[in-house]
Amino acid sequence: MKTGIRSEPLYLAADLRTIEVVAADQPLMQRAGLAAADLATSLCRFQGASLLVLAGPGNNGGDAFIAARHLRERRFAVSLVFAGEPGRLPKDAAAAYKRFVDDGGSVLDSIPSGQRWALIVDGLFGIGLQRPISGRYGELVLAANALAVRDRCPLLALDCPSGLDADTGRLCGVTIRASHTLTFIAGKPGLLTGDGPEHCGTISVAALDLDAERLTTASARTIGSDLLVGFLRPRARNSHKGNHGSVGILGGASSMVGAAFLAGRAALRLGAGRVYLGLLDRQAPAIDPVQPELMLRQSEALLAAGLSALACGPGMGGSDEALALLERSCALGMPLLLDADALNLLAGNQRLQQAVVARSTRQASTLLTPHPTEAARLLGCDTALVQSDRGNAALQLAARYQAVVVVKGCGSVVATPDGRWFVNTTGNPGLATAGTGDVLSGFIVALLGQGWPALEAMLAGVHLHGLAADERVAAGCGPVGLTAGEIIDSARSCFNRWIAHGR
């Protein structure tokens, strides 16, 4: 059970350079190389196996030289390939190179042919890579990936898979596809979002005997249930539905009523005392036959229902009526979540944008839940630009709209107007199906209706959404074919476990 996932600090490359300067008197490279050798040893199928180590022209190569030396001492057959020039290595890396050679290690300029490998170590490039890998280094990356597949062996990346931007999760041309990544000092956001999870495999952190949070402030954090402990309280025995909020879902235009139903069902199962659906479709059914507890209204009547929180957008459409209802919703003083079609209307209407920003002056919280294409519309750019730096995109949106924002996707990023941001580590490809965004909106608005602050409601909803999908996959229900509706009951179980365990 993942009831105890803890929030961990994440650092950008510039922050880590600062830490390295502060800790310059400590043998960080030696510690990194030893930690790499220890993990490599645990991954090997048998002692004395043939290992391939790729060393690059910088300090990442120095880590690889030290790891290779330790592995030779442990009687592994190490083939070390170095495509750089020894005379151009940084000082510490040059010392590691010399020690490896002095201890009898051989340095090769190409990968031996006809050899099968029990493990491949990527020590080509670490954090801070800003340009695509090319030439001989690119050939080594492609060869390492192919050999790991051919030999069905682990591919261990040191600090960050070569070719991956550790700040953003963006690929810089050809990139190592690691089965394991040992990252040094602390976690990096790019390992957890964008293309990072696809290329990092199982991630471990070697702190190198440093306490990063004492040395500099973290740039971001992962989302963990420990951030939410102050709100995970059992319900009073003497409580009633009025104690747990009345939430509204505004949406459900013609042919899209199902989106509002999904959001409403999710809100009800996550504890909202009452859930009202305001449907734009005049021919919509009078009840939800699957969830008759939902109270269905015409859209205009919803806004007069005395709500605690409101979500606008699921199946809302882009009609003039939808725009007018959204403008009225923005004028209300309750917490307001905008998703899906509401975000598209917001992106195309300056008056509506001004109304959203003005909510912050009235201390009325606003939450936006775009996927990358919706985020691009809101920022006036293309989707590729959003995906190239998801953290920055979330921060820009939060500042521009004075809202708590999540940019959804692999490693969803939550950001606040004051510059804080968080990366989610739960979830899987099973969420890439219609309706999961509507379910997420339902989870978040249910928490808002129960009095949770905007940031904590967003963090909890995003984290729980992914966790519920992970538990369905662990039970054999996906990822292929997982449906949005299946996530709802799983999330309810996870949430009640959180409360029962106090985290």
C-alpha positions as CSV (number, residue, x, y, z in Angstrom):
1,M,0.0,0.0,0.0
2,K,1.3,3.5,-0.9
3,T,-0.4,5.2,2.0
4,G,2.9,6.7,3.1
5,I,4.5,8.4,0.0
6,R,6.5,11.3,1.4
7,S,7.2,14.6,-0.1
8,E,10.9,14.9,-1.2
9,P,12.9,18.0,-2.2
10,L,13.7,18.5,-5.9
11,Y,16.6,20.7,-7.1
12,L,17.5,22.3,-10.4
13,A,21.0,22.0,-11.8
14,A,21.9,25.5,-10.7
15,D,20.9,24.7,-7.1
16,L,23.0,21.5,-7.2
17,R,26.0,23.5,-8.4
18,T,25.6,25.7,-5.4
19,I,25.5,22.7,-3.1
20,E,28.7,21.3,-4.7
21,V,30.5,24.6,-4.2
22,V,29.4,24.7,-0.5
23,A,30.5,21.1,-0.1
24,A,33.7,21.4,-2.1
25,D,35.9,20.2,0.8
26,Q,34.1,16.9,0.8
27,P,34.9,13.9,-1.5
28,L,31.6,13.9,-3.3
29,M,32.9,12.2,-6.5
30,Q,34.4,9.4,-4.5
31,R,31.2,8.9,-2.6
32,A,29.2,9.0,-5.9
33,G,31.4,6.4,-7.5
34,L,31.2,4.1,-4.5
35,A,27.4,4.4,-4.3
36,A,27.2,3.6,-8.1
37,A,29.4,0.5,-7.6
38,D,27.3,-0.7,-4.7
39,L,24.1,-0.4,-6.8
40,A,25.7,-2.0,-9.8
41,T,26.9,-4.9,-7.7
42,S,23.3,-5.5,-6.4
43,L,22.0,-5.4,-10.0
44,C,24.5,-8.0,-11.4
45,R,23.3,-11.5,-11.9
46,F,26.5,-13.1,-10.8
47,Q,30.0,-12.2,-9.5
48,G,32.7,-11.9,-12.1
49,A,30.2,-10.9,-14.8
50,S,31.1,-8.8,-17.7
51,L,30.2,-5.1,-17.2
52,L,30.3,-2.3,-19.7
53,V,31.0,1.2,-18.3
54,L,30.7,4.3,-20.5
55,A,32.6,7.4,-19.2
56,G,32.0,10.9,-20.5
57,P,34.2,14.0,-20.7
58,G,33.1,15.7,-17.5
59,N,32.5,14.9,-13.8
60,N,29.9,12.3,-14.7
61,G,32.7,10.4,-16.3
62,G,34.7,10.8,-13.1
63,D,31.9,9.1,-11.2
64,A,32.1,6.3,-13.8
65,F,35.9,5.9,-13.4
66,I,35.6,5.5,-9.7
67,A,32.6,3.1,-10.0
68,A,34.6,1.0,-12.5
69,R,37.6,0.8,-10.2
70,H,35.5,-0.4,-7.3
71,L,33.8,-3.0,-9.6
72,R,37.2,-4.3,-10.8
73,E,38.3,-4.7,-7.1
74,R,35.1,-6.8,-6.6
75,R,36.3,-9.1,-9.4
76,F,33.9,-8.1,-12.1
77,A,35.2,-8.1,-15.7
78,V,35.0,-4.3,-16.5
79,S,35.2,-2.9,-20.0
80,L,35.5,0.9,-19.7
81,V,34.9,3.0,-22.8
82,F,36.1,6.6,-22.8
83,A,35.5,8.7,-25.9
84,G,37.0,11.9,-24.5
85,E,40.5,13.3,-24.1
86,P,42.2,12.7,-20.7
87,G,44.0,16.0,-20.8
88,R,40.7,17.9,-21.0
89,L,39.0,16.2,-18.0
90,P,38.0,18.4,-15.0
91,K,40.5,18.1,-12.1
92,D,38.6,15.6,-10.0
93,A,37.6,13.5,-13.0
94,A,41.2,13.5,-14.2
95,A,42.3,12.2,-10.8
96,A,39.7,9.4,-11.0
97,Y,40.9,8.5,-14.5
98,K,44.5,8.3,-13.4
99,R,43.6,6.2,-10.3
100,F,41.7,3.8,-12.5
101,V,44.6,3.4,-14.9
102,D,47.2,3.2,-12.2
103,D,45.3,0.4,-10.6
104,G,45.5,-1.7,-13.8
105,G,42.3,-0.7,-15.5
106,S,42.2,-0.5,-19.3
107,V,40.6,2.4,-21.1
108,L,39.0,1.5,-24.5
109,D,37.9,3.9,-27.2
110,S,35.1,1.7,-28.5
111,I,32.7,-1.1,-27.3
112,P,34.2,-4.5,-27.7
113,S,32.4,-6.6,-30.2
114,G,31.1,-10.1,-29.6
115,Q,30.7,-9.6,-25.8
116,R,27.5,-10.1,-23.9
117,W,26.9,-7.9,-20.9
118,A,25.4,-8.5,-17.4
119,L,25.2,-4.7,-16.8
120,I,25.8,-1.4,-18.6
121,V,26.7,1.8,-16.7
122,D,25.9,5.2,-18.4
123,G,28.4,7.7,-17.1
124,L,28.5,9.9,-20.2
125,F,26.7,13.1,-19.3
126,G,24.9,14.0,-16.1
127,I,22.9,17.1,-15.2
128,G,23.2,20.4,-17.0
129,L,23.2,19.1,-20.6
130,Q,21.9,21.9,-22.8
131,R,22.5,20.5,-26.4
132,P,21.8,17.3,-28.2
133,I,24.3,14.5,-27.9
134,S,26.0,13.9,-31.3
135,G,29.0,12.2,-32.9
136,R,30.7,9.4,-31.1
137,Y,28.8,10.1,-27.9
138,G,25.5,9.7,-29.7
139,E,26.7,6.4,-31.2
140,L,27.5,5.2,-27.7
141,V,24.1,6.1,-26.4
142,L,22.4,4.2,-29.2
143,A,24.7,1.3,-28.8
144,A,24.1,1.1,-25.0
145,N,20.3,1.1,-25.5
146,A,20.5,-1.6,-28.2
147,L,22.9,-3.8,-26.1
148,A,20.7,-3.6,-23.0
149,V,17.8,-4.8,-25.0
150,R,19.8,-7.5,-26.8
151,D,21.3,-8.9,-23.6
152,R,18.3,-8.2,-21.4
153,C,20.6,-6.6,-18.8
154,P,20.1,-3.6,-16.5
155,L,21.2,-0.2,-17.8
156,L,22.2,2.0,-14.9
157,A,22.4,5.8,-15.4
158,L,24.6,7.8,-13.1
159,D,22.8,11.0,-11.8
160,C,20.7,11.4,-14.9
161,P,20.3,9.4,-18.2
162,S,22.5,10.9,-20.8
163,G,20.5,13.1,-23.1
164,L,17.7,13.9,-20.6
165,D,17.4,17.5,-19.2
166,A,17.3,17.0,-15.5
167,D,15.5,20.3,-14.9
168,T,12.6,19.8,-17.3
169,G,12.3,16.2,-18.5
170,R,13.0,17.2,-22.0
171,L,15.0,15.0,-24.4
172,C,18.2,16.4,-25.9
173,G,18.4,14.3,-29.0
174,V,19.3,10.6,-28.5
175,T,18.9,9.6,-24.9
176,I,19.8,6.7,-22.7
177,R,16.8,4.5,-21.8
178,A,17.8,3.4,-18.3
179,S,16.3,0.6,-16.3
180,H,17.7,2.2,-13.2
181,T,18.9,5.7,-12.3
182,L,21.1,6.6,-9.3
183,T,20.8,10.3,-8.8
184,F,23.2,12.1,-6.5
185,I,22.6,14.5,-3.6
186,A,18.9,14.9,-4.2
187,G,16.1,14.4,-6.7
188,K,15.7,16.5,-9.8
189,P,12.3,17.4,-11.3
190,G,13.2,16.4,-14.9
191,L,13.6,12.8,-13.8
192,L,9.9,12.7,-12.7
193,T,8.0,14.7,-15.4
194,G,7.8,14.8,-19.2
195,D,9.9,12.1,-20.8
196,G,11.9,11.6,-17.6
197,P,10.0,8.6,-16.2
198,E,10.2,6.8,-19.5
199,H,14.0,7.0,-19.5
200,C,14.9,6.8,-15.9
201,G,13.4,3.5,-14.8
202,T,13.7,2.9,-11.1
203,I,15.1,6.0,-9.4
204,S,17.3,5.9,-6.3
205,V,18.9,8.8,-4.5
206,A,22.4,8.7,-3.1
207,A,22.6,11.7,-0.7
208,L,26.5,11.5,-0.5
209,D,26.3,12.2,3.2
210,L,24.8,15.6,2.5
211,D,21.6,17.2,3.8
212,A,20.6,19.2,0.7
213,E,17.8,21.0,2.5
214,R,20.3,22.4,5.0
215,L,22.5,23.7,2.3
216,T,20.0,25.4,0.0
217,T,16.3,25.8,-0.5
218,A,14.7,23.2,-2.7
219,S,13.4,24.5,-6.1
220,A,10.3,22.2,-5.9
221,R,9.0,19.1,-4.1
222,T,7.3,15.9,-4.9
223,I,3.7,15.5,-3.7
224,G,3.4,13.3,-0.7
225,S,0.5,12.5,1.7
226,D,2.6,13.9,4.5
227,L,1.8,17.4,3.1
228,L,-1.9,16.8,3.8
229,V,-1.8,15.4,7.4
230,G,-3.4,18.5,8.9
231,F,-6.6,17.9,6.9
232,L,-6.8,14.1,7.2
233,R,-9.2,14.0,10.1
234,P,-11.8,11.4,10.9
235,R,-15.3,12.6,10.8
236,A,-17.1,13.5,14.0
237,R,-19.7,10.9,14.9
238,N,-22.2,13.7,15.4
239,S,-22.0,15.0,11.9
240,H,-24.5,15.4,9.0
241,K,-24.4,16.1,5.3
242,G,-24.4,19.8,5.9
243,N,-21.0,19.6,7.6
244,H,-19.4,18.3,4.4
245,G,-20.2,20.8,1.8
246,S,-22.5,21.3,-1.1
247,V,-20.6,21.3,-4.4
248,G,-21.7,22.0,-7.9
249,I,-20.6,20.7,-11.3
250,L,-21.5,23.0,-14.2
251,G,-21.3,21.4,-17.6
252,G,-23.0,18.6,-19.5
253,A,-23.9,20.2,-22.8
254,S,-25.7,18.1,-25.5
255,S,-23.9,14.8,-26.1
256,M,-21.5,15.5,-23.2
257,V,-23.6,14.9,-20.1
258,G,-21.5,11.9,-19.2
259,A,-18.5,14.2,-18.3
260,A,-20.6,16.0,-15.7
261,F,-21.9,12.7,-14.4
262,L,-18.4,11.4,-13.9
263,A,-17.3,14.5,-12.1
264,G,-20.4,14.4,-9.9
265,R,-19.9,10.7,-9.0
266,A,-16.3,11.4,-8.1
267,A,-17.2,14.3,-5.9
268,L,-19.9,12.3,-4.1
269,R,-17.6,9.3,-3.5
270,L,-14.9,11.5,-2.1
271,G,-17.1,12.8,0.7
272,A,-19.1,15.9,-0.5
273,G,-22.2,16.1,1.6
274,R,-24.4,17.2,-1.4
275,V,-23.5,17.2,-5.1
276,Y,-25.5,19.2,-7.6
277,L,-25.1,19.0,-11.4
278,G,-26.1,22.0,-13.5
279,L,-26.6,20.6,-17.0
280,L,-26.7,22.7,-20.1
281,D,-28.4,20.0,-22.1
282,R,-32.2,20.8,-22.0
283,Q,-32.9,17.2,-22.9
284,A,-30.7,15.7,-20.1
285,P,-32.2,13.0,-17.9
286,A,-33.8,14.0,-14.6
287,I,-31.6,11.6,-12.6
288,D,-28.3,9.8,-13.0
289,P,-29.5,6.1,-13.0
290,V,-26.1,4.9,-11.8
291,Q,-25.8,7.5,-9.0
292,P,-29.3,8.7,-8.1
293,E,-27.9,10.6,-5.0
294,L,-26.8,13.3,-7.4
295,M,-29.2,16.2,-7.6
296,L,-29.7,17.4,-11.2
297,R,-30.6,21.0,-12.0
298,Q,-30.9,23.2,-15.0
299,S,-27.7,25.2,-15.3
300,E,-29.1,28.5,-14.2
301,A,-30.6,27.0,-11.1
302,L,-27.2,25.6,-10.0
303,L,-25.7,28.9,-9.3
304,A,-28.4,29.8,-6.8
305,A,-28.1,26.5,-4.9
306,G,-26.0,27.8,-2.0
307,L,-22.8,26.0,-2.9
308,S,-19.6,25.6,-1.0
309,A,-17.5,25.1,-4.1
310,L,-18.1,25.0,-7.9
311,A,-16.4,23.2,-10.8
312,C,-17.0,24.4,-14.3
313,G,-16.1,22.8,-17.5
314,P,-16.8,19.0,-17.7
315,G,-18.7,18.6,-21.0
316,M,-19.6,22.3,-20.9
317,G,-19.1,23.1,-24.6
318,G,-18.2,26.5,-26.1
319,S,-21.6,28.1,-26.6
320,D,-22.6,31.7,-25.8
321,E,-24.7,30.2,-22.9
322,A,-21.7,28.4,-21.5
323,L,-19.7,31.7,-21.7
324,A,-22.4,33.6,-19.9
325,L,-22.7,31.0,-17.1
326,L,-18.9,31.0,-16.7
327,E,-18.8,34.8,-16.3
328,R,-21.5,34.5,-13.6
329,S,-19.6,31.8,-11.9
330,C,-16.4,33.9,-11.7
331,A,-18.4,36.6,-9.9
332,L,-19.2,34.2,-7.1
333,G,-17.2,34.2,-3.9
334,M,-16.8,30.5,-3.4
335,P,-13.8,28.4,-4.5
336,L,-13.9,27.8,-8.3
337,L,-12.3,25.1,-10.4
338,L,-12.1,25.5,-14.1
339,D,-11.4,22.5,-16.3
340,A,-11.8,21.4,-19.9
341,D,-14.2,23.6,-22.0
342,A,-14.1,26.3,-19.3
343,L,-10.4,26.6,-19.9
344,N,-10.9,26.9,-23.6
345,L,-13.4,29.6,-23.1
346,L,-11.0,31.4,-20.7
347,A,-8.2,31.2,-23.2
348,G,-10.3,33.0,-25.9
349,N,-11.9,35.7,-23.9
350,Q,-10.0,38.6,-22.3
351,R,-12.9,39.8,-20.2
352,L,-13.2,36.4,-18.7
353,Q,-9.4,36.4,-18.0
354,Q,-9.7,39.7,-16.2
355,A,-12.6,38.3,-14.1
356,V,-10.6,35.3,-13.1
357,V,-7.6,37.4,-12.0
358,A,-9.9,39.8,-10.1
359,R,-11.1,36.9,-7.9
360,S,-7.8,36.9,-6.1
361,T,-8.4,40.5,-4.9
362,R,-11.6,39.2,-3.2
363,Q,-9.7,36.3,-1.6
364,A,-11.8,33.9,-3.7
365,S,-9.6,30.9,-4.7
366,T,-9.4,29.7,-8.3
367,L,-8.0,26.4,-9.5
368,L,-7.1,25.5,-13.2
369,T,-6.6,22.0,-14.3
370,P,-5.3,22.1,-18.0
371,H,-3.8,19.3,-20.0
372,P,-0.7,20.5,-22.0
373,T,-2.7,21.6,-25.1
374,E,-5.2,23.6,-22.9
375,A,-2.2,25.1,-21.0
376,A,-0.7,26.1,-24.4
377,R,-4.0,27.9,-25.3
378,L,-4.0,29.7,-22.0
379,L,-0.4,30.8,-22.5
380,G,-0.8,31.7,-26.2
381,C,2.0,29.2,-27.3
382,D,2.1,25.7,-28.7
383,T,1.9,22.4,-26.9
384,A,5.5,21.5,-27.6
385,L,6.7,24.6,-25.7
386,V,4.6,23.7,-22.7
387,Q,6.0,20.1,-22.7
388,S,9.6,21.3,-23.1
389,D,9.4,22.8,-19.6
390,R,6.3,21.8,-17.8
391,G,7.3,23.3,-14.5
392,N,7.8,26.7,-16.0
393,A,4.5,26.5,-17.9
394,A,2.7,25.8,-14.6
395,L,4.4,28.6,-12.8
396,Q,3.6,31.1,-15.7
397,L,-0.1,30.0,-15.6
398,A,-0.3,30.4,-11.8
399,A,1.2,33.9,-12.0
400,R,-0.8,35.0,-15.0
401,Y,-4.2,33.9,-13.7
402,Q,-3.5,34.2,-9.9
403,A,-4.7,30.6,-9.5
404,V,-3.5,27.3,-8.2
405,V,-2.7,25.3,-11.4
406,V,-1.9,21.7,-12.4
407,V,-0.5,21.0,-15.8
408,K,-1.6,17.4,-16.2
409,G,0.3,14.6,-17.8
410,C,3.2,12.3,-17.0
411,G,4.5,13.8,-13.8
412,S,1.7,16.3,-13.3
413,V,3.0,19.7,-12.0
414,V,1.1,21.8,-9.5
415,A,2.1,25.5,-9.1
416,T,1.0,28.5,-7.0
417,P,1.0,32.2,-7.7
418,D,3.8,32.7,-5.2
419,G,6.2,30.5,-7.1
420,R,6.0,27.2,-5.3
421,W,5.7,24.1,-7.4
422,F,5.3,20.3,-6.9
423,V,5.7,17.2,-9.1
424,N,3.4,14.3,-8.7
425,T,4.8,10.8,-8.8
426,T,1.7,8.6,-8.9
427,G,-0.2,7.6,-12.0
428,N,0.3,5.5,-15.1
429,P,-0.7,5.4,-18.8
430,G,-4.0,3.9,-17.9
431,L,-5.1,7.5,-17.1
432,A,-4.7,8.4,-20.8
433,T,-8.4,7.8,-21.5
434,A,-11.5,9.9,-21.8
435,G,-13.1,11.1,-18.6
436,T,-10.2,10.9,-16.2
437,G,-9.9,14.7,-16.1
438,D,-13.6,14.9,-15.2
439,V,-13.0,12.5,-12.3
440,L,-10.0,14.6,-11.1
441,S,-12.2,17.7,-11.1
442,G,-14.8,15.9,-9.0
443,F,-12.2,14.8,-6.5
444,I,-10.8,18.3,-6.1
445,V,-14.1,20.1,-5.9
446,A,-15.3,17.6,-3.2
447,L,-12.3,18.6,-1.1
448,L,-12.8,22.3,-1.7
449,G,-16.4,21.9,-0.6
450,Q,-15.3,20.2,2.6
451,G,-13.2,23.2,3.5
452,W,-9.8,22.2,2.2
453,P,-7.6,25.1,1.1
454,A,-7.0,25.4,-2.7
455,L,-3.4,24.2,-2.7
456,E,-4.0,21.2,-0.4
457,A,-7.2,20.2,-2.3
458,M,-5.2,20.3,-5.6
459,L,-2.3,18.3,-4.2
460,A,-4.5,15.7,-2.6
461,G,-6.8,15.4,-5.7
462,V,-3.9,15.0,-8.1
463,H,-1.9,12.6,-5.9
464,L,-5.0,10.5,-5.1
465,H,-6.1,10.4,-8.7
466,G,-2.8,8.8,-9.8
467,L,-2.6,6.5,-6.7
468,A,-6.1,5.1,-7.4
469,A,-5.0,4.3,-11.0
470,D,-1.9,2.7,-9.7
471,E,-3.9,0.5,-7.4
472,R,-6.2,-0.6,-10.2
473,V,-3.3,-1.6,-12.4
474,A,-1.7,-3.5,-9.5
475,A,-5.0,-5.4,-9.2
476,G,-4.8,-6.3,-12.9
477,C,-7.3,-3.8,-14.3
478,G,-5.0,-2.0,-16.7
479,P,-3.2,0.1,-17.7
480,V,-4.7,-0.9,-21.1
481,G,-8.5,-0.6,-20.9
482,L,-8.6,1.2,-17.5
483,T,-11.7,3.5,-17.5
484,A,-12.3,6.7,-15.7
485,G,-15.2,5.4,-13.7
486,E,-13.1,2.5,-12.3
487,I,-10.8,5.0,-10.6
488,I,-13.5,6.5,-8.4
489,D,-14.1,3.7,-5.9
490,S,-10.3,3.0,-5.7
491,A,-9.7,6.6,-4.8
492,R,-12.4,6.4,-2.1
493,S,-10.6,3.4,-0.6
494,C,-7.2,5.1,-0.7
495,F,-8.6,8.3,0.8
496,N,-10.2,6.5,3.7
497,R,-6.9,4.6,4.4
498,W,-5.1,8.0,4.5
499,I,-7.5,9.2,7.1
500,A,-7.4,6.0,9.1
501,H,-3.6,6.1,9.2
502,G,-3.4,9.9,9.7
503,R,-1.4,10.3,6.5
